[in-house]
Amino acid sequence: MGKKKSKKGGGKKSGHHISSGEGKQNLEDNESGLCDMMADLFTLCEDETGGVLDDEQDDENQLMTMWNVLKAFDQMDKVICDQQGLPSVGMLEALHNTIADEELFASPPPRPDCPICCLPMSLTYTYQPCCGKDICDGCIYAHKMKANEYNCPFCRHPIARTNDERFKLTKKRMACHDSDAFVMMGGVYYSGTEEIKQDARKAVALWEKAVELGSELAHYYLGVAYANGKGVERDGEKAMYHWRLAAISGIQTARYNLGQASIQSKPRHPRQVRLAVKHFVMGAEAGHDESLAAIRKCYEDCLVDKEVFEKALRAHKWVSDEMSSKDRVAAHKERAELRILGGL
């Protein structure tokens, strides 16, 4: 951001002044115009803040001055907009969202590889409580077909045949501070089984422990708990907070939820639509099928251009092909058939 020197004092202000209406239009048309408007805001608010930016100020003082300027602008703009019955610009909130969005929409980390086939991990995989490894469904399917043995494809430990055996193995991994084991056990308590009574509060406690141990996936499940008010008091802001952290780490289902929350907001602001489209495009480019369907719906509703949709479609196909294999396709087909039989 460029620096603008101003002289403190009264008298007639010089320079171009920005009106409330102009501010709304600029912010709505181009969020990056926030920085371009700053020079005008300093002129508009210099008497209210007494803030002066000069070469001698360090970064912290300049940031504080800018914060005061935006705060004064928001106060004056709110009075004007309330009189005219218009929504205020909310420059402080816009600045906060712009800074936060830089991290949220940065390039996600690369997907880990399956430890057996060494292909990028598919979006469907299975946690093995015997060795603590995530194995893609394709490798599990291939091992089952070729070896005809019920053991782990990675460590060859016998596969747990009952839930009780699986829980015992998972608890051993928890004793080793395996964050994925805490996530898995949290899911068991959140839904409940025949052996374990449903206990959403305990599930949340396990996921919080998993977060302490460095699990990104646990942030997603905590977001689900806060969104549904299950095990904790319903809190939309905390749900968004956890989903944002999960999305930054590459959990595409969390990003999809953020997109849905943005596009379903009432009233629907153009900025919320743009945020939703960004989430759906990034999810589709990572191979997430639900995100691709969402961006397709946005295109059908004329919320995005054809070029944006086609770019997301091509990227989705490319990533899906990169993550695809003959065994993964067969595993997906078998899973679909079992789902159909289960519904009969």
C-alpha positions as CSV (number, residue, x, y, z in Angstrom):
1,M,0.0,0.0,0.0
2,G,1.3,3.4,-0.9
3,K,2.1,5.9,1.8
4,K,0.4,9.2,1.9
5,K,1.6,12.1,4.0
6,S,-0.9,14.5,5.4
7,K,-0.8,17.4,7.7
8,K,-2.8,17.3,10.9
9,G,-5.0,20.3,11.5
10,G,-8.2,22.0,10.4
11,G,-9.1,23.9,7.4
12,K,-10.4,22.8,4.0
13,K,-9.3,19.3,3.0
14,S,-7.6,18.9,-0.3
15,G,-7.6,15.9,-2.6
16,H,-10.3,13.6,-4.0
17,H,-13.0,12.7,-1.6
18,I,-14.9,9.4,-1.8
19,S,-18.6,9.3,-1.1
20,S,-20.4,6.5,0.7
21,G,-22.1,5.4,-2.6
22,E,-18.8,5.4,-4.5
23,G,-17.3,3.3,-1.8
24,K,-20.0,0.7,-2.0
25,Q,-19.7,0.5,-5.8
26,N,-15.9,0.1,-5.8
27,L,-16.0,-2.5,-3.1
28,E,-18.7,-4.5,-4.8
29,D,-17.1,-4.3,-8.3
30,N,-13.6,-5.1,-7.1
31,E,-12.5,-6.2,-3.7
32,S,-8.9,-5.4,-4.5
33,G,-10.0,-1.8,-4.9
34,L,-9.9,-1.7,-1.1
35,C,-6.2,-0.7,-1.1
36,D,-6.8,1.9,-3.9
37,M,-9.4,3.6,-1.8
38,M,-7.1,4.0,1.2
39,A,-5.6,7.3,0.1
40,D,-9.1,8.8,-0.2
41,L,-10.0,7.4,3.2
42,F,-7.1,9.1,4.9
43,T,-8.2,12.5,3.5
44,L,-11.7,11.8,4.5
45,C,-10.9,10.8,8.1
46,E,-7.7,12.6,9.0
47,D,-9.5,15.0,11.5
48,E,-11.3,12.1,13.2
49,T,-8.3,9.9,13.7
50,G,-5.4,12.3,13.8
51,G,-3.5,9.5,12.0
52,V,-0.5,10.4,9.8
53,L,1.5,8.0,7.8
54,D,5.1,8.9,7.1
55,D,8.4,7.3,6.4
56,E,9.4,7.3,10.1
57,Q,6.4,5.1,11.2
58,D,7.1,1.4,11.6
59,D,4.7,-1.2,10.2
60,E,2.9,-1.7,13.5
61,N,2.1,2.1,13.8
62,Q,1.1,2.3,10.2
63,L,-1.3,-0.6,10.7
64,M,-2.8,1.0,13.8
65,T,-3.3,4.3,11.9
66,M,-4.9,2.5,9.0
67,W,-7.2,0.6,11.5
68,N,-8.2,3.9,13.1
69,V,-9.0,5.4,9.7
70,L,-11.2,2.5,8.7
71,K,-12.9,2.5,12.0
72,A,-13.7,6.3,11.7
73,F,-14.9,5.7,8.1
74,D,-17.2,2.9,9.2
75,Q,-18.7,5.1,11.9
76,M,-19.5,8.0,9.6
77,D,-20.7,5.7,6.8
78,K,-23.1,3.9,9.1
79,V,-24.7,7.2,10.1
80,I,-25.1,8.3,6.5
81,C,-26.4,4.9,5.3
82,D,-28.8,4.6,8.2
83,Q,-30.3,7.9,7.2
84,Q,-30.6,6.7,3.6
85,G,-31.8,3.2,4.5
86,L,-28.8,1.6,2.8
87,P,-26.4,-1.1,4.0
88,S,-23.0,0.2,5.2
89,V,-19.8,-0.7,3.5
90,G,-18.1,-2.3,6.5
91,M,-14.5,-1.5,5.5
92,L,-12.9,-3.1,8.6
93,E,-14.8,-6.4,8.0
94,A,-13.8,-6.2,4.3
95,L,-10.1,-5.7,5.2
96,H,-10.3,-8.6,7.7
97,N,-11.9,-10.9,5.1
98,T,-9.4,-9.9,2.4
99,I,-6.5,-10.8,4.6
100,A,-8.1,-14.0,5.8
101,D,-9.0,-15.0,2.2
102,E,-5.4,-14.8,1.1
103,E,-4.6,-17.9,3.2
104,L,-7.9,-19.6,2.6
105,F,-7.7,-19.4,-1.2
106,A,-3.9,-20.0,-1.5
107,S,-2.8,-23.2,-3.3
108,P,-3.7,-26.2,-1.1
109,P,-0.9,-28.6,0.0
110,P,-0.4,-31.5,-2.3
111,R,-2.3,-34.7,-1.5
112,P,-0.2,-37.4,0.2
113,D,0.5,-40.6,-1.7
114,C,-0.9,-44.0,-0.9
115,P,2.0,-45.8,0.8
116,I,1.4,-48.9,-1.4
117,C,0.6,-47.8,-5.0
118,C,2.3,-44.4,-4.5
119,L,-0.5,-42.6,-6.5
120,P,-2.0,-39.4,-5.0
121,M,-4.4,-40.5,-2.3
122,S,-7.9,-40.7,-3.5
123,L,-10.7,-38.9,-1.7
124,T,-11.9,-42.3,-0.4
125,Y,-9.5,-44.3,1.7
126,T,-9.5,-46.4,4.8
127,Y,-7.6,-45.9,8.1
128,Q,-5.8,-49.1,9.3
129,P,-5.8,-49.1,13.1
130,C,-3.2,-51.9,13.1
131,C,-0.4,-49.8,11.6
132,G,-2.0,-46.3,11.5
133,K,-1.7,-46.0,7.7
134,D,-4.2,-44.5,5.3
135,I,-4.6,-47.0,2.4
136,C,-6.5,-46.1,-0.7
137,D,-9.6,-48.3,-1.5
138,G,-8.0,-49.5,-4.7
139,C,-5.0,-51.1,-2.9
140,I,-7.4,-52.7,-0.3
141,Y,-9.5,-54.1,-3.1
142,A,-6.5,-55.4,-5.0
143,H,-5.1,-57.1,-2.0
144,K,-8.4,-58.7,-1.1
145,M,-8.8,-60.1,-4.7
146,K,-5.2,-61.3,-5.2
147,A,-4.1,-62.5,-1.8
148,N,-7.5,-63.7,-0.7
149,E,-6.4,-63.0,2.8
150,Y,-8.0,-60.9,5.5
151,N,-4.9,-59.0,6.6
152,C,-3.6,-55.4,6.3
153,P,-2.2,-54.7,2.8
154,F,0.6,-52.7,4.5
155,C,1.7,-54.5,7.7
156,R,0.0,-57.9,7.1
157,H,-1.6,-57.8,10.5
158,P,-4.9,-59.8,10.5
159,I,-7.9,-57.5,9.8
160,A,-10.2,-57.0,12.7
161,R,-13.3,-59.1,12.0
162,T,-15.5,-57.5,14.7
163,N,-16.0,-53.9,15.9
164,D,-14.7,-54.9,19.3
165,E,-11.4,-56.0,17.8
166,R,-11.2,-52.9,15.7
167,F,-11.8,-50.7,18.8
168,K,-9.0,-52.4,20.7
169,L,-6.5,-51.8,17.9
170,T,-7.6,-48.2,17.7
171,K,-7.2,-47.7,21.4
172,K,-3.6,-49.0,21.1
173,R,-2.9,-46.4,18.4
174,M,-4.5,-43.7,20.7
175,A,-2.0,-44.7,23.4
176,C,0.7,-43.9,20.8
177,H,-0.8,-40.4,20.3
178,D,-2.0,-41.2,16.8
179,S,-4.2,-38.3,15.9
180,D,-6.1,-40.3,13.2
181,A,-7.0,-42.9,15.8
182,F,-8.6,-40.1,17.9
183,V,-10.5,-38.9,14.9
184,M,-11.8,-42.4,14.1
185,M,-12.8,-43.1,17.6
186,G,-14.6,-39.8,17.8
187,G,-16.6,-40.8,14.8
188,V,-17.6,-44.0,16.5
189,Y,-18.9,-42.1,19.6
190,Y,-20.6,-39.4,17.5
191,S,-22.7,-41.9,15.6
192,G,-22.8,-44.8,18.1
193,T,-22.7,-48.6,17.4
194,E,-24.2,-51.7,18.9
195,E,-21.1,-52.0,21.2
196,I,-20.6,-48.3,22.0
197,K,-23.4,-46.0,23.1
198,Q,-23.7,-42.7,21.3
199,D,-21.9,-39.9,23.2
200,A,-21.5,-36.8,21.1
201,R,-19.8,-34.9,23.9
202,K,-17.1,-37.5,24.2
203,A,-16.7,-37.5,20.4
204,V,-16.1,-33.7,20.5
205,A,-13.5,-34.2,23.3
206,L,-11.7,-36.8,21.2
207,W,-11.7,-34.5,18.1
208,E,-10.3,-31.7,20.2
209,K,-7.5,-33.9,21.3
210,A,-6.9,-34.9,17.7
211,V,-6.5,-31.2,16.8
212,E,-4.0,-30.8,19.6
213,L,-2.0,-33.7,18.0
214,G,-2.1,-31.9,14.7
215,S,-5.1,-33.5,12.8
216,E,-6.6,-31.3,10.1
217,L,-9.5,-33.7,9.5
218,A,-10.6,-33.3,13.2
219,H,-11.3,-29.6,12.4
220,Y,-13.8,-30.7,9.8
221,Y,-15.7,-32.9,12.2
222,L,-15.6,-30.3,14.9
223,G,-17.2,-27.9,12.3
224,V,-19.9,-30.5,11.7
225,A,-20.6,-30.8,15.5
226,Y,-20.9,-27.0,15.9
227,A,-23.1,-26.7,12.8
228,N,-25.5,-29.4,14.0
229,G,-25.3,-28.5,17.7
230,K,-24.6,-32.1,18.5
231,G,-22.3,-32.6,21.6
232,V,-21.8,-28.8,21.8
233,E,-24.0,-25.7,21.6
234,R,-24.8,-24.8,18.1
235,D,-22.4,-22.1,16.9
236,G,-22.2,-21.2,13.2
237,E,-19.2,-19.0,13.6
238,K,-17.2,-21.8,15.3
239,A,-18.3,-24.2,12.6
240,M,-17.0,-21.8,9.9
241,Y,-13.8,-21.4,11.9
242,H,-13.0,-25.1,12.0
243,W,-14.1,-25.6,8.4
244,R,-11.8,-22.8,7.3
245,L,-8.8,-24.4,9.0
246,A,-9.7,-27.8,7.5
247,A,-10.1,-26.2,4.0
248,I,-6.7,-24.5,4.2
249,S,-5.1,-27.9,4.9
250,G,-6.8,-29.4,1.9
251,I,-10.0,-31.1,3.3
252,Q,-12.3,-30.5,0.3
253,T,-15.5,-31.5,2.0
254,A,-14.9,-28.6,4.4
255,R,-14.3,-26.2,1.5
256,Y,-17.6,-27.4,-0.1
257,N,-19.4,-26.7,3.2
258,L,-18.0,-23.2,3.3
259,G,-19.2,-22.6,-0.3
260,Q,-22.7,-23.8,0.5
261,A,-22.8,-21.6,3.6
262,S,-21.8,-18.6,1.5
263,I,-24.2,-19.1,-1.4
264,Q,-27.2,-19.9,1.0
265,S,-26.6,-16.8,3.1
266,K,-29.6,-14.5,3.5
267,P,-29.7,-12.0,2.0
268,R,-27.4,-13.2,-0.7
269,H,-24.6,-10.5,-1.3
270,P,-22.6,-10.6,-4.5
271,R,-19.4,-11.0,-2.4
272,Q,-20.9,-14.2,-0.9
273,V,-21.6,-15.6,-4.3
274,R,-18.0,-14.8,-5.4
275,L,-16.7,-16.6,-2.3
276,A,-18.9,-19.6,-2.9
277,V,-17.8,-19.9,-6.5
278,K,-14.1,-19.7,-5.4
279,H,-14.7,-22.5,-3.0
280,F,-16.5,-24.7,-5.5
281,V,-13.9,-24.1,-8.3
282,M,-11.0,-25.0,-5.9
283,G,-12.8,-28.1,-4.8
284,A,-13.6,-29.2,-8.3
285,E,-10.0,-28.6,-9.3
286,A,-9.0,-30.9,-6.5
287,G,-11.2,-33.7,-7.8
288,H,-14.2,-33.2,-5.4
289,D,-17.3,-34.4,-7.2
290,E,-19.8,-32.4,-5.1
291,S,-17.9,-29.2,-5.7
292,L,-18.0,-29.9,-9.5
293,A,-21.8,-30.4,-9.2
294,A,-22.1,-27.1,-7.3
295,I,-20.2,-25.1,-9.8
296,R,-22.3,-26.7,-12.6
297,K,-25.4,-25.5,-10.7
298,C,-23.9,-22.0,-10.5
299,Y,-23.3,-22.0,-14.2
300,E,-26.9,-23.1,-14.9
301,D,-28.1,-20.3,-12.6
302,C,-26.0,-17.8,-14.6
303,L,-23.8,-17.1,-11.5
304,V,-20.5,-17.9,-13.4
305,D,-19.3,-17.6,-16.9
306,K,-19.0,-20.6,-19.3
307,E,-15.2,-20.2,-19.2
308,V,-15.0,-20.6,-15.4
309,F,-17.2,-23.7,-15.5
310,E,-15.2,-25.3,-18.4
311,K,-11.9,-24.6,-16.7
312,A,-13.1,-26.3,-13.5
313,L,-14.5,-29.2,-15.5
314,R,-11.2,-29.7,-17.3
315,A,-9.2,-29.4,-14.0
316,H,-11.5,-31.9,-12.3
317,K,-11.0,-34.5,-15.1
318,W,-7.3,-34.1,-15.1
319,V,-7.0,-34.5,-11.3
320,S,-9.4,-37.4,-11.3
321,D,-7.4,-39.2,-14.0
322,E,-4.2,-38.6,-11.9
323,M,-5.8,-40.2,-8.9
324,S,-7.5,-43.0,-10.9
325,S,-6.4,-46.6,-11.3
326,K,-8.0,-49.9,-12.4
327,D,-8.2,-51.1,-8.9
328,R,-9.7,-47.9,-7.6
329,V,-12.4,-47.9,-10.3
330,A,-13.2,-51.5,-9.4
331,A,-13.4,-50.7,-5.7
332,H,-15.7,-47.7,-6.4
333,K,-17.9,-50.0,-8.5
334,E,-18.1,-52.6,-5.8
335,R,-18.9,-50.0,-3.2
336,A,-21.7,-48.6,-5.4
337,E,-23.2,-52.1,-5.8
338,L,-23.1,-52.7,-2.1
339,R,-24.8,-49.4,-1.5
340,I,-27.6,-50.4,-3.9
341,L,-28.0,-53.8,-2.3
342,G,-28.1,-52.1,1.1
343,G,-31.0,-49.9,0.0
344,L,-33.1,-52.9,-1.2
